[in-house]
């Protein structure tokens, strides 16, 4: 059984954006002969995995940086 009970209209999402961003989305939709909703859906499909990858990379970088910092501190203690 599904964790979420699907309701009519439950998949809708309202998002407030700047006038500039809305204008850019409308321009893209006109350029590629699509609806604005199609453009937003496409950008979300592309952007979500990209953001997840960036987030994972940031976590890895932070961990590696902290490990390097700890090693440098240990080396400094050994020299003293």
N, C-alpha and C positions, 0 to 999 in steps of 0.2 A: 504494500500500500504506500502511496506517495506521502512524503512528509508534509507537503503543502497541498491544501485543497485548492484547486484552481477555480477561481471565480471569474465570471464574465467581467472584463475590463480590469482585472487585477494585474495584468501585464503592462499597464500604462505607467508612464513615468513623466512627470512634469519637472522641467529644469529651467531655471531662469539663467539667461546668458546676456552678455552685453549686446548693445545694438550693433557694434562692430562685428562681433562674432556671428550674430544672426545674419548680417549682410553677407559675410563671407560664405556662410553655409548656403544661402540663397543663390549666390553667384555660382558656386560649385554645382548646385542642382541644375541651374539653367545651362551651364557649360556642358554637362554630361547628360542632359535631357532626363533627369531623374527628379523625384520629389525630394523635398528637404528631409523628410523622414527617412528616405532611402539613404541619403548622404550621412545622416546622423547614425543610422544603424551600421553602415559600412565603417565609419570612423570608430565606432565603439568596438566592432568586431576586430578591427586592426589594432586599436589602441589598448584594449584590455590585456591581451597577451604581451604586448610591448611593455606596458607598465609593470606587469608581473615580473618580466625579465629584468627590468631596471631595478625593481625592488630587491630581487634576489641578488643581483650584482652589488647593490649598495650594502646589503647585509654581509656578503662575502668580503667585500673590500674593508668594511669596518672590522670584521673579525681578524682578517689578515694584518691590518694596521695595528690592532691591539696586540696581536701575537708578536709582531716585529718590535713594537715599543717595549714589551716585556723583555724580549731577548736583549735588546740594546741596554736596558736598565741592568740586566744581569751581567752583561759584559762589562759595563761601567763599574759595577760593584767589585767584580773580579780584579779590575785594574787598580782599584784603590786599596 
